[in-house]
Amino acid sequence: MLRYTLMRLGIFVGCLVVVWGLVHSGLAPRGLGDSNGLWIVLLALVISAPISLVVLRKQRDQASERIVQRVNRAKAGLEANRAQEDAADETARTRAQEQTS
């Protein structure tokens, strides 16, 4: 997951540098008034999102598989604990019934 995040951040930073270069060279429009920095960041976000979607598909799928595996392990652990508690509860009920009989 960290690898995917770092790769996505790298794509954003690359887009940020390219957009900054285009804006300061005059090839892309500048923001209004003092909003130039915000304009550059927003434009870099808009450009980097679809690039990340296409380029990092494999890494995103691998990360989601790892997350699903962790969730399934946690569910299995919870189910095992629940079954253990049910067995202990059933044993206690059986002993209580035997003592009252």
N, CA, C and O atoms as a GROMACS GRO file, in nm:
protein
  404
    1MET      N    1   0.082  -0.119   0.000
    1MET     CA    2   0.000   0.000   0.000
    1MET      C    3   0.087   0.126   0.000
    1MET      O    4   0.056   0.225  -0.066
    2LEU      N    5   0.197   0.120   0.075
    2LEU     CA    6   0.288   0.235   0.080
    2LEU      C    7   0.350   0.259  -0.057
    2LEU      O    8   0.368   0.373  -0.100
    3ARG      N    9   0.382   0.151  -0.126
    3ARG     CA   10   0.442   0.164  -0.259
    3ARG      C   11   0.345   0.234  -0.354
    3ARG      O   12   0.386   0.323  -0.429
    4TYR      N   13   0.219   0.194  -0.353
    4TYR     CA   14   0.118   0.256  -0.439
    4TYR      C   15   0.104   0.404  -0.406
    4TYR      O   16   0.098   0.488  -0.496
    5THR      N   17   0.100   0.436  -0.277
    5THR     CA   18   0.085   0.575  -0.235
    5THR      C   19   0.204   0.659  -0.280
    5THR      O   20   0.187   0.771  -0.328
    6LEU      N   21   0.324   0.605  -0.265
    6LEU     CA   22   0.443   0.679  -0.308
    6LEU      C   23   0.447   0.696  -0.460
    6LEU      O   24   0.489   0.801  -0.509
    7MET      N   25   0.404   0.595  -0.533
    7MET     CA   26   0.401   0.607  -0.679
    7MET      C   27   0.298   0.712  -0.722
    7MET      O   28   0.322   0.789  -0.815
    8ARG      N   29   0.185   0.713  -0.654
    8ARG     CA   30   0.082   0.812  -0.686
    8ARG      C   31   0.130   0.953  -0.654
    8ARG      O   32   0.107   1.047  -0.730
    9LEU      N   33   0.198   0.966  -0.540
    9LEU     CA   34   0.255   1.096  -0.504
    9LEU      C   35   0.360   1.139  -0.606
    9LEU      O   36   0.369   1.256  -0.641
   10GLY      N   37   0.439   1.044  -0.654
   10GLY     CA   38   0.540   1.076  -0.756
   10GLY      C   39   0.477   1.126  -0.884
   10GLY      O   40   0.528   1.220  -0.946
   11ILE      N   41   0.368   1.064  -0.925
   11ILE     CA   42   0.298   1.110  -1.046
   11ILE      C   43   0.245   1.251  -1.026
   11ILE      O   44   0.254   1.335  -1.115
   12PHE      N   45   0.188   1.277  -0.907
   12PHE     CA   46   0.136   1.411  -0.879
   12PHE      C   47   0.248   1.514  -0.881
   12PHE      O   48   0.232   1.621  -0.940
   13VAL      N   49   0.361   1.483  -0.818
   13VAL     CA   50   0.473   1.579  -0.814
   13VAL      C   51   0.524   1.603  -0.956
   13VAL      O   52   0.557   1.716  -0.992
   14GLY      N   53   0.532   1.498  -1.036
   14GLY     CA   54   0.574   1.515  -1.175
   14GLY      C   55   0.480   1.608  -1.251
   14GLY      O   56   0.523   1.696  -1.324
   15CYS      N   57   0.350   1.586  -1.233
   15CYS     CA   58   0.251   1.672  -1.298
   15CYS      C   59   0.261   1.815  -1.246
   15CYS      O   60   0.246   1.911  -1.321
   16LEU      N   61   0.286   1.828  -1.117
   16LEU     CA   62   0.298   1.961  -1.056
   16LEU      C   63   0.415   2.037  -1.118
   16LEU      O   64   0.403   2.156  -1.150
   17VAL      N   65   0.528   1.970  -1.136
   17VAL     CA   66   0.645   2.035  -1.196
   17VAL      C   67   0.616   2.074  -1.341
   17VAL      O   68   0.651   2.184  -1.385
   18VAL      N   69   0.552   1.984  -1.415
   18VAL     CA   70   0.520   2.013  -1.556
   18VAL      C   71   0.423   2.130  -1.566
   18VAL      O   72   0.443   2.221  -1.646
   19VAL      N   73   0.317   2.129  -1.485
   19VAL     CA   74   0.218   2.237  -1.489
   19VAL      C   75   0.284   2.369  -1.447
   19VAL      O   76   0.259   2.473  -1.508
   20TRP      N   77   0.366   2.364  -1.343
   20TRP     CA   78   0.435   2.486  -1.299
   20TRP      C   79   0.520   2.543  -1.414
   20TRP      O   80   0.519   2.663  -1.439
   21GLY      N   81   0.592   2.453  -1.482
   21GLY     CA   82   0.673   2.498  -1.595
   21GLY      C   83   0.589   2.558  -1.707
   21GLY      O   84   0.626   2.660  -1.765
   22LEU      N   85   0.476   2.494  -1.736
   22LEU     CA   86   0.389   2.545  -1.842
   22LEU      C   87   0.328   2.680  -1.805
   22LEU      O   88   0.317   2.768  -1.890
   23VAL      N   89   0.288   2.696  -1.680
   23VAL     CA   90   0.226   2.822  -1.637
   23VAL      C   91   0.330   2.934  -1.637
   23VAL      O   92   0.302   3.045  -1.683
   24HIS      N   93   0.448   2.906  -1.585
   24HIS     CA   94   0.549   3.012  -1.578
   24HIS      C   95   0.614   3.042  -1.712
   24HIS      O   96   0.674   3.149  -1.729
   25SER      N   97   0.603   2.951  -1.807
   25SER     CA   98   0.654   2.982  -1.941
   25SER      C   99   0.548   3.050  -2.027
   25SER      O  100   0.578   3.098  -2.136
   26GLY      N  101   0.424   3.054  -1.978
   26GLY     CA  102   0.317   3.122  -2.050
   26GLY      C  103   0.238   3.030  -2.142
   26GLY      O  104   0.148   3.077  -2.211
   27LEU      N  105   0.269   2.902  -2.145
   27LEU     CA  106   0.196   2.810  -2.232
   27LEU      C  107   0.061   2.769  -2.174
   27LEU      O  108  -0.029   2.728  -2.248
   28ALA      N  109   0.046   2.779  -2.043
   28ALA     CA  110  -0.082   2.751  -1.977
   28ALA      C  111  -0.126   2.879  -1.906
   28ALA      O  112  -0.042   2.957  -1.862
   29PRO      N  113  -0.256   2.901  -1.895
   29PRO     CA  114  -0.303   3.026  -1.834
   29PRO      C  115  -0.268   3.036  -1.686
   29PRO      O  116  -0.265   2.936  -1.615
   30ARG      N  117  -0.241   3.158  -1.642
   30ARG     CA  118  -0.216   3.183  -1.500
   30ARG      C  119  -0.350   3.193  -1.428
   30ARG      O  120  -0.452   3.220  -1.490
   31GLY      N  121  -0.347   3.173  -1.297
   31GLY     CA  122  -0.469   3.189  -1.218
   31GLY      C  123  -0.506   3.336  -1.207
   31GLY      O  124  -0.432   3.423  -1.252
   32LEU      N  125  -0.619   3.362  -1.147
   32LEU     CA  126  -0.664   3.500  -1.128
   32LEU      C  127  -0.601   3.558  -1.004
   32LEU      O  128  -0.610   3.500  -0.896
   33GLY      N  129  -0.538   3.671  -1.017
   33GLY     CA  130  -0.480   3.741  -0.902
   33GLY      C  131  -0.377   3.657  -0.828
   33GLY      O  132  -0.279   3.612  -0.886
   34ASP      N  133  -0.402   3.638  -0.697
   34ASP     CA  134  -0.308   3.563  -0.612
   34ASP      C  135  -0.335   3.413  -0.612
   34ASP      O  136  -0.272   3.341  -0.535
   35SER      N  137  -0.423   3.365  -0.696
   35SER     CA  138  -0.460   3.223  -0.694
   35SER      C  139  -0.369   3.137  -0.782
   35SER      O  140  -0.402   3.021  -0.808
   36ASN      N  141  -0.259   3.188  -0.826
   36ASN     CA  142  -0.170   3.116  -0.918
   36ASN      C  143  -0.124   2.982  -0.858
   36ASN      O  144  -0.126   2.880  -0.927
   37GLY      N  145  -0.080   2.982  -0.732
   37GLY     CA  146  -0.034   2.858  -0.668
   37GLY      C  147  -0.145   2.755  -0.657
   37GLY      O  148  -0.124   2.637  -0.685
   38LEU      N  149  -0.262   2.799  -0.618
   38LEU     CA  150  -0.377   2.709  -0.607
   38LEU      C  151  -0.415   2.654  -0.744
   38LEU      O  152  -0.449   2.537  -0.758
   39TRP      N  153  -0.410   2.740  -0.845
   39TRP     CA  154  -0.441   2.698  -0.982
   39TRP      C  155  -0.346   2.588  -1.028
   39TRP      O  156  -0.388   2.491  -1.090
   40ILE      N  157  -0.219   2.604  -0.998
   40ILE     CA  158  -0.119   2.505  -1.040
   40ILE      C  159  -0.144   2.372  -0.970
   40ILE      O  160  -0.137   2.266  -1.033
   41VAL      N  161  -0.171   2.375  -0.840
   41VAL     CA  162  -0.197   2.252  -0.764
   41VAL      C  163  -0.323   2.182  -0.814
   41VAL      O  164  -0.324   2.060  -0.834
   42LEU      N  165  -0.430   2.259  -0.834
   42LEU     CA  166  -0.556   2.198  -0.882
   42LEU      C  167  -0.540   2.139  -1.021
   42LEU      O  168  -0.591   2.030  -1.048
   43LEU      N  169  -0.472   2.208  -1.107
   43LEU     CA  170  -0.451   2.157  -1.243
   43LEU      C  171  -0.366   2.030  -1.240
   43LEU      O  172  -0.392   1.936  -1.314
   44ALA      N  173  -0.265   2.028  -1.154
   44ALA     CA  174  -0.182   1.908  -1.140
   44ALA      C  175  -0.264   1.791  -1.087
   44ALA      O  176  -0.246   1.678  -1.131
   45LEU      N  177  -0.354   1.818  -0.991
   45LEU     CA  178  -0.442   1.711  -0.940
   45LEU      C  179  -0.532   1.655  -1.049
   45LEU      O  180  -0.549   1.534  -1.061
   46VAL      N  181  -0.590   1.745  -1.127
   46VAL     CA  182  -0.683   1.702  -1.233
   46VAL      C  183  -0.609   1.620  -1.339
   46VAL      O  184  -0.665   1.525  -1.394
   47ILE      N  185  -0.487   1.656  -1.369
   47ILE     CA  186  -0.410   1.583  -1.470
   47ILE      C  187  -0.357   1.451  -1.415
   47ILE      O  188  -0.358   1.350  -1.485
   48SER      N  189  -0.310   1.450  -1.289
   48SER     CA  190  -0.248   1.330  -1.233
   48SER      C  191  -0.348   1.220  -1.200
   48SER      O  192  -0.312   1.102  -1.199
   49ALA      N  193  -0.473   1.255  -1.172
   49ALA     CA  194  -0.573   1.154  -1.134
   49ALA      C  195  -0.596   1.051  -1.245
   49ALA      O  196  -0.584   0.931  -1.218
   50PRO      N  197  -0.629   1.091  -1.368
   50PRO     CA  198  -0.648   0.988  -1.472
   50PRO      C  199  -0.519   0.915  -1.509
   50PRO      O  200  -0.523   0.798  -1.546
   51ILE      N  201  -0.406   0.984  -1.500
   51ILE     CA  202  -0.279   0.916  -1.528
   51ILE      C  203  -0.257   0.805  -1.426
   51ILE      O  204  -0.221   0.693  -1.462
   52SER      N  205  -0.278   0.835  -1.298
   52SER     CA  206  -0.263   0.735  -1.192
   52SER      C  207  -0.362   0.620  -1.212
   52SER      O  208  -0.328   0.503  -1.190
   53LEU      N  209  -0.482   0.653  -1.253
   53LEU     CA  210  -0.584   0.551  -1.273
   53LEU      C  211  -0.539   0.448  -1.376
   53LEU      O  212  -0.560   0.328  -1.358
   54VAL      N  213  -0.479   0.494  -1.483
   54VAL     CA  214  -0.437   0.405  -1.591
   54VAL      C  215  -0.302   0.339  -1.560
   54VAL      O  216  -0.288   0.217  -1.574
   55VAL      N  217  -0.205   0.418  -1.520
   55VAL     CA  218  -0.068   0.369  -1.503
   55VAL      C  219  -0.055   0.276  -1.383
   55VAL      O  220   0.021   0.179  -1.389
   56LEU      N  221  -0.126   0.304  -1.275
   56LEU     CA  222  -0.108   0.228  -1.151
   56LEU      C  223  -0.217   0.122  -1.129
   56LEU      O  224  -0.240   0.080  -1.016
   57ARG      N  225  -0.282   0.080  -1.235
   57ARG     CA  226  -0.390  -0.020  -1.222
   57ARG      C  227  -0.340  -0.149  -1.158
   57ARG      O  228  -0.405  -0.203  -1.069
   58LYS      N  229  -0.226  -0.198  -1.201
   58LYS     CA  230  -0.171  -0.324  -1.148
   58LYS      C  231  -0.139  -0.311  -0.998
   58LYS      O  232  -0.173  -0.400  -0.920
   59GLN      N  233  -0.074  -0.202  -0.960
   59GLN     CA  234  -0.039  -0.182  -0.820
   59GLN      C  235  -0.164  -0.164  -0.734
   59GLN      O  236  -0.168  -0.210  -0.620
   60ARG      N  237  -0.265  -0.096  -0.787
   60ARG     CA  238  -0.390  -0.076  -0.713
   60ARG      C  239  -0.461  -0.209  -0.692
   60ARG      O  240  -0.516  -0.234  -0.585
   61ASP      N  241  -0.461  -0.294  -0.793
   61ASP     CA  242  -0.524  -0.426  -0.779
   61ASP      C  243  -0.450  -0.511  -0.676
   61ASP      O  244  -0.513  -0.581  -0.597
   62GLN      N  245  -0.318  -0.505  -0.678
   62GLN     CA  246  -0.239  -0.581  -0.579
   62GLN      C  247  -0.266  -0.530  -0.438
   62GLN      O  248  -0.281  -0.610  -0.345
   63ALA      N  249  -0.273  -0.400  -0.422
   63ALA     CA  250  -0.300  -0.343  -0.289
   63ALA      C  251  -0.438  -0.382  -0.240
   63ALA      O  252  -0.455  -0.414  -0.122
   64SER      N  253  -0.537  -0.381  -0.329
   64SER     CA  254  -0.672  -0.418  -0.287
   64SER      C  255  -0.680  -0.566  -0.252
   64SER      O  256  -0.755  -0.605  -0.162
   65GLU      N  257  -0.604  -0.650  -0.323
   65GLU     CA  258  -0.601  -0.793  -0.289
   65GLU      C  259  -0.544  -0.814  -0.149
   65GLU      O  260  -0.594  -0.896  -0.072
   66ARG      N  261  -0.437  -0.739  -0.117
   66ARG     CA  262  -0.379  -0.750   0.018
   66ARG      C  263  -0.477  -0.705   0.125
   66ARG      O  264  -0.484  -0.764   0.232
   67ILE      N  265  -0.552  -0.600   0.096
   67ILE     CA  266  -0.651  -0.552   0.192
   67ILE      C  267  -0.760  -0.655   0.212
   67ILE      O  268  -0.803  -0.680   0.324
   68VAL      N  269  -0.807  -0.716   0.102
   68VAL     CA  270  -0.911  -0.818   0.112
   68VAL      C  271  -0.860  -0.937   0.193
   68VAL      O  272  -0.934  -0.992   0.274
   69GLN      N  273  -0.736  -0.977   0.172
   69GLN     CA  274  -0.679  -1.088   0.249
   69GLN      C  275  -0.675  -1.056   0.397
   69GLN      O  276  -0.708  -1.141   0.480
   70ARG      N  277  -0.635  -0.934   0.432
   70ARG     CA  278  -0.631  -0.894   0.574
   70ARG      C  279  -0.770  -0.894   0.635
   70ARG      O  280  -0.789  -0.938   0.748
   71VAL      N  281  -0.867  -0.845   0.560
   71VAL     CA  282  -1.005  -0.842   0.610
   71VAL      C  283  -1.057  -0.984   0.630
   71VAL      O  284  -1.123  -1.013   0.730
   72ASN      N  285  -1.028  -1.073   0.535
   72ASN     CA  286  -1.072  -1.212   0.547
   72ASN      C  287  -1.007  -1.281   0.667
   72ASN      O  288  -1.073  -1.359   0.737
   73ARG      N  289  -0.879  -1.254   0.691
   73ARG     CA  290  -0.812  -1.311   0.809
   73ARG      C  291  -0.875  -1.258   0.937
   73ARG      O  292  -0.894  -1.334   1.032
   74ALA      N  293  -0.907  -1.131   0.940
   74ALA     CA  294  -0.970  -1.073   1.060
   74ALA      C  295  -1.108  -1.134   1.082
   74ALA      O  296  -1.146  -1.163   1.195
   75LYS      N  297  -1.184  -1.151   0.973
   75LYS     CA  298  -1.317  -1.214   0.984
   75LYS      C  299  -1.304  -1.357   1.035
   75LYS      O  300  -1.382  -1.400   1.120
   76ALA      N  301  -1.207  -1.432   0.984
   76ALA     CA  302  -1.188  -1.570   1.027
   76ALA      C  303  -1.150  -1.574   1.175
   76ALA      O  304  -1.198  -1.661   1.248
   77GLY      N  305  -1.066  -1.482   1.218
   77GLY     CA  306  -1.030  -1.476   1.360
   77GLY      C  307  -1.149  -1.444   1.447
   77GLY      O  308  -1.166  -1.504   1.554
   78LEU      N  309  -1.232  -1.351   1.404
   78LEU     CA  310  -1.352  -1.317   1.480
   78LEU      C  311  -1.449  -1.435   1.486
   78LEU      O  312  -1.510  -1.461   1.589
   79GLU      N  313  -1.463  -1.505   1.374
   79GLU     CA  314  -1.551  -1.621   1.371
   79GLU      C  315  -1.499  -1.732   1.462
   79GLU      O  316  -1.578  -1.798   1.529
   80ALA      N  317  -1.368  -1.753   1.464
   80ALA     CA  318  -1.310  -1.854   1.553
   80ALA      C  319  -1.334  -1.816   1.698
   80ALA      O  320  -1.367  -1.903   1.780
   81ASN      N  321  -1.318  -1.690   1.733
   81ASN     CA  322  -1.345  -1.645   1.869
   81ASN      C  323  -1.492  -1.663   1.904
   81ASN      O  324  -1.526  -1.705   2.014
   82ARG      N  325  -1.579  -1.630   1.811
   82ARG     CA  326  -1.723  -1.644   1.834
   82ARG      C  327  -1.759  -1.791   1.856
   82ARG      O  328  -1.837  -1.824   1.945
   83ALA      N  329  -1.701  -1.880   1.775
   83ALA     CA  330  -1.728  -2.023   1.790
   83ALA      C  331  -1.676  -2.073   1.924
   83ALA      O  332  -1.739  -2.156   1.989
   84GLN      N  333  -1.561  -2.024   1.965
   84GLN     CA  334  -1.503  -2.064   2.093
   84GLN      C  335  -1.592  -2.016   2.209
   84GLN      O  336  -1.614  -2.089   2.305
   85GLU      N  337  -1.642  -1.894   2.198
   85GLU     CA  338  -1.731  -1.843   2.302
   85GLU      C  339  -1.862  -1.922   2.306
   85GLU      O  340  -1.913  -1.952   2.413
   86ASP      N  341  -1.914  -1.956   2.188
   86ASP     CA  342  -2.038  -2.034   2.184
   86ASP      C  343  -2.018  -2.171   2.248
   86ASP      O  344  -2.105  -2.220   2.320
   87ALA      N  345  -1.904  -2.233   2.221
   87ALA     CA  346  -1.876  -2.364   2.279
   87ALA      C  347  -1.862  -2.354   2.431
   87ALA      O  348  -1.913  -2.440   2.504
   88ALA      N  349  -1.795  -2.250   2.478
   88ALA     CA  350  -1.779  -2.232   2.622
   88ALA      C  351  -1.914  -2.205   2.688
   88ALA      O  352  -1.942  -2.255   2.797
   89ASP      N  353  -1.998  -2.127   2.621
   89ASP     CA  354  -2.131  -2.098   2.674
   89ASP      C  355  -2.217  -2.224   2.681
   89ASP      O  356  -2.288  -2.248   2.778
   90GLU      N  357  -2.209  -2.304   2.576
   90GLU     CA  358  -2.287  -2.429   2.572
   90GLU      C  359  -2.239  -2.524   2.682
   90GLU      O  360  -2.321  -2.590   2.747
   91THR      N  361  -2.109  -2.532   2.703
   91THR     CA  362  -2.055  -2.617   2.809
   91THR      C  363  -2.104  -2.570   2.946
   91THR      O  364  -2.141  -2.652   3.030
   92ALA      N  365  -2.103  -2.441   2.968
   92ALA     CA  366  -2.148  -2.386   3.097
   92ALA      C  367  -2.296  -2.415   3.118
   92ALA      O  368  -2.337  -2.449   3.229
   93ARG      N  369  -2.378  -2.404   3.014
   93ARG     CA  370  -2.521  -2.433   3.026
   93ARG      C  371  -2.544  -2.580   3.058
   93ARG      O  372  -2.627  -2.615   3.142
   94THR      N  373  -2.469  -2.666   2.989
   94THR     CA  374  -2.484  -2.810   3.014
   94THR      C  375  -2.447  -2.843   3.157
   94THR      O  376  -2.518  -2.920   3.221
   95ARG      N  377  -2.340  -2.788   3.208
   95ARG     CA  378  -2.299  -2.814   3.347
   95ARG      C  379  -2.401  -2.761   3.445
   95ARG      O  380  -2.430  -2.824   3.547
   96ALA      N  381  -2.456  -2.643   3.414
   96ALA     CA  382  -2.557  -2.586   3.503
   96ALA      C  383  -2.682  -2.673   3.506
   96ALA      O  384  -2.742  -2.692   3.612
   97GLN      N  385  -2.721  -2.727   3.392
   97GLN     CA  386  -2.839  -2.814   3.388
   97GLN      C  387  -2.813  -2.944   3.460
   97GLN      O  388  -2.903  -2.996   3.527
   98GLU      N  389  -2.692  -2.998   3.449
   98GLU     CA  390  -2.658  -3.122   3.519
   98GLU      C  391  -2.657  -3.105   3.669
   98GLU      O  392  -2.695  -3.196   3.743
   99GLN      N  393  -2.615  -2.989   3.716
   99GLN     CA  394  -2.609  -2.963   3.860
   99GLN      C  395  -2.749  -2.943   3.917
   99GLN      O  396  -2.774  -2.978   4.033
  100THR      N  397  -2.841  -2.887   3.840
  100THR     CA  398  -2.978  -2.865   3.889
  100THR      C  399  -3.061  -2.992   3.879
  100THR      O  400  -3.166  -3.001   3.943
  101SER      N  401  -3.018  -3.088   3.803
  101SER     CA  402  -3.096  -3.211   3.786
  101SER      C  403  -3.068  -3.313   3.893
  101SER      O  404  -3.126  -3.421   3.892
   0.00000   0.00000   0.00000
